[in-house]
């Protein structure tokens, strides 16, 4: 994995990475976990197959979560226990923020874990002000590589 660019912009830093494999995407997630504080929301943006679940596996490993990490597409949220728990949301099937509150979004935010949110654009204005955003896309140089941009929060 290599850092492609580090930009300073209004409101913080934007870090852009290129990962060359699923294991590098996981390693980047694990590295980010060490920089997050309890209560942080990490909002993912990117299409199917872009590495969001692999990144979340790395987050879980970095937080000390044990067990298999899978996409919560049908469950909406999976919980992984550790000193700082990980709550992995997949909002693909939700129609908007109202449904997010119906499943107890505010309760998850209050529990002091890390919330990793796939399809975060469906959360609307329910995301906290200090949300960390992670955008996933194919790298122009090689369709098997991933370009991951991370910004916001207190990075």
C-alpha positions as CSV (number, residue, x, y, z in Angstrom):
1,X,0.0,0.0,0.0
2,X,1.3,3.4,-0.7
3,X,0.1,6.9,0.1
4,X,-0.7,8.6,-3.2
5,X,-1.3,12.1,-1.9
6,X,-1.7,14.1,1.3
7,X,-3.8,17.2,0.9
8,X,-4.5,19.8,3.5
9,X,-7.9,21.4,2.9
10,X,-10.3,23.5,4.8
11,X,-11.5,21.5,7.8
12,X,-8.6,19.0,7.9
13,X,-6.5,16.5,6.0
14,X,-7.4,14.3,3.1
15,X,-5.3,11.2,2.8
16,X,-5.4,9.2,-0.5
17,X,-4.1,5.6,-0.7
18,X,-3.6,3.0,-3.4
19,X,-4.0,-0.6,-2.2
20,X,-3.0,-3.4,-4.5
21,X,-4.8,-6.3,-2.9
22,X,-7.6,-7.2,-0.5
23,X,-4.9,-7.8,2.2
24,X,-3.5,-4.3,1.7
25,X,-7.0,-2.8,2.0
26,X,-7.5,-4.7,5.3
27,X,-4.1,-3.5,6.5
28,X,-5.2,0.1,5.8
29,X,-8.3,-0.4,7.9
30,X,-6.2,-1.9,10.7
31,X,-3.9,1.2,10.6
32,X,-6.9,3.6,10.7
33,X,-8.3,1.8,13.7
34,X,-5.3,2.9,15.8
35,X,-6.2,6.6,15.0
36,X,-9.9,6.5,15.9
37,X,-11.4,7.4,19.3
38,X,-14.4,5.8,20.9
39,X,-17.6,7.2,19.4
40,X,-16.2,7.8,15.9
41,X,-18.3,7.2,12.8
42,X,-16.5,6.1,9.7
43,X,-18.8,6.7,6.7
44,X,-18.0,4.7,3.5
45,X,-18.8,5.7,0.0
46,X,-18.3,3.5,-3.0
47,X,-19.9,0.9,-5.2
48,X,-20.2,-2.8,-4.8
49,X,-17.0,-4.7,-4.7
50,X,-14.8,-1.7,-3.9
51,X,-13.3,-3.2,-0.7
52,X,-15.5,-1.7,2.1
53,X,-16.0,-5.0,3.9
54,X,-12.3,-5.9,3.6
55,X,-11.5,-2.5,5.1
56,X,-13.9,-3.2,7.9
57,X,-12.2,-6.5,8.6
58,X,-9.0,-4.5,9.1
59,X,-10.8,-2.0,11.4
60,X,-12.1,-4.9,13.5
61,X,-8.6,-6.5,13.7
62,X,-7.1,-3.2,14.7
63,X,-9.7,-2.7,17.5
64,X,-9.0,-6.3,18.8
65,X,-12.3,-7.8,17.6
66,X,-12.2,-11.5,17.2
67,X,-14.4,-13.7,14.9
68,X,-15.4,-13.5,11.3
69,X,-16.4,-10.1,9.9
70,X,-19.0,-10.2,7.2
71,X,-21.2,-7.6,5.4
72,X,-24.5,-7.0,7.4
73,X,-26.5,-6.5,4.2
74,X,-29.5,-8.4,5.5
75,X,-29.0,-7.8,9.2
76,X,-28.4,-4.0,8.7
77,X,-25.9,-4.0,11.6
78,X,-23.3,-6.5,12.9
79,X,-21.7,-6.0,16.3
80,X,-18.1,-7.1,17.1
81,X,-17.0,-7.0,20.8
82,X,-13.7,-5.6,22.0
83,X,-12.5,-3.0,24.5
84,X,-13.9,-0.5,21.9
85,X,-16.7,-2.4,20.0
86,X,-17.3,-2.1,16.3
87,X,-20.8,-1.6,14.9
88,X,-20.8,-2.4,11.2
89,X,-23.8,-1.0,9.4
90,X,-24.9,-1.6,5.8
91,X,-27.6,0.9,4.8
92,X,-28.1,-0.3,1.3
93,X,-31.6,-1.6,2.0
94,X,-32.7,1.5,3.9
95,X,-34.7,4.2,2.2
96,X,-33.5,7.1,4.4
97,X,-32.4,8.4,7.8
98,X,-35.8,7.8,9.3
99,X,-35.3,4.0,9.1
100,X,-31.9,4.4,10.6
101,X,-33.3,6.0,13.7
102,X,-35.9,3.1,13.8
103,X,-33.1,0.6,14.3
104,X,-31.6,2.5,17.2
105,X,-28.9,4.6,15.5
106,X,-28.7,7.1,18.4
107,X,-28.3,4.2,20.9
108,X,-25.3,2.9,18.9
109,X,-23.7,6.3,18.8
110,X,-24.1,6.6,22.6
111,X,-22.4,3.2,23.2
112,X,-18.9,4.6,22.6
113,X,-17.9,2.1,19.9
114,X,-16.7,2.7,16.3
115,X,-19.6,2.8,13.8
116,X,-18.5,1.7,10.3
117,X,-21.3,2.7,7.8
118,X,-21.5,1.2,4.3
119,X,-23.8,3.1,1.9
120,X,-23.5,6.2,4.2
121,X,-25.2,8.5,1.7
122,X,-28.5,6.9,2.8
123,X,-27.9,8.3,6.3
124,X,-28.5,11.9,5.2
125,X,-28.0,14.3,8.0
126,X,-28.0,11.6,10.7
127,X,-24.1,11.4,10.5
128,X,-22.4,13.3,13.3
129,X,-20.4,16.5,12.6
130,X,-17.0,14.8,13.1
131,X,-17.6,11.8,10.9
132,X,-14.6,10.4,9.1
133,X,-15.4,9.7,5.4
134,X,-13.7,6.9,3.4
135,X,-14.3,6.9,-0.3
136,X,-13.5,3.7,-2.3
137,X,-13.0,3.5,-6.0
138,X,-11.1,1.6,-8.7
139,X,-7.6,3.0,-9.3
140,X,-7.3,4.4,-12.9
141,X,-3.9,2.6,-13.3
142,X,-5.3,-0.9,-12.6
143,X,-8.9,-2.0,-12.1
144,X,-7.8,-4.5,-9.5
145,X,-6.3,-1.8,-7.3
146,X,-8.3,0.4,-5.0
147,X,-8.0,4.2,-4.4
148,X,-9.1,5.0,-0.9
149,X,-9.5,8.6,0.3
150,X,-9.9,9.3,4.0
151,X,-10.9,12.7,5.4
152,X,-12.7,14.4,8.2
153,X,-13.0,13.7,11.9
154,X,-9.9,14.4,13.8
155,X,-7.4,12.7,11.6
